Amino acid sequence: MNGTLVIAGLGPGDEALVTPEVTAALADATDVVGYIPYVARIPPREGLILHATDNRVELERAVHALEMAAAGRRVVVVSSGDPGVFAMASAVFEAVERTPYLAHVDIRILPGVTAMLAAAARIGAPLGHDFCVINLSDNLKPWETVERRLRLAAQADFAMAFYNPRSSSRPHQFARVLDILREDCGPERLIIFARAVTMPEERISVVTLAEAHADMADMRTVILVGNASTRRIGPYVYTPRRSG
């Protein structure tokens, strides 16, 4: 019997934003695999095995999921947001590349609503023109690469979205990010801090770069920065489609 491997996005947190396609895949699954807090979002039921693991073992998690699918199980690997955005889809394909004997597994990717898009919708349309997305963590790439990409994106006048801005192990780096943005964008550029977006503890604030400070962000915060044309209209922030 051939199994399947589905890599699914659970959205930013609110269960109403989980797509029907993902809900159907979860209902059909024999096994759900993922990082501990994401697996905790899946209700237990008879016939379903939940495999929750630490966030530092992504490749091992991916190989385990592939092996179960190869053995005939219907496996769903869950990520928050979209599985292809800083999440498990890339890890699974890296595992396939490293373990060619598992390359025959049928893999499907089911998209999800990202925190970036949920945050943008809450505040208006700050990503209404060209934008880029940068993961500010240096766990998987050198900090010098983060700085170079950030500076080039700012100089190109992209609107920007940032994931993983500040953690307890690297509290100083986001202060450097703000310094670079002030240098290359100017102090009046709008920046949006969206913490726990779509959840009961959601908190969103809009300030200028001059008003921003590093402790406004943590690992549950997604950050949006406007381009030179981004503006406020009452409680909303939007970037005109004819910017630039």
PyMOL commands that set and color helices and strands:
alter all, ss='L'
color gray80, all
select helices_A, chain A and resi 15-17+20-28+36-39+58-70+88-98+100-102+115-123+143-155+173-185+214-216
alter helices_A, ss='H'
color red, helices_A
select strands_A, chain A and resi 4-9+31-35+49-53+74-79+106-110+124-125+131-135+159-163+190-195+203-208+221-225+231-233+236-238
alter strands_A, ss='S'
color yellow, strands_A
deselect
rebuild
show_as cartoon
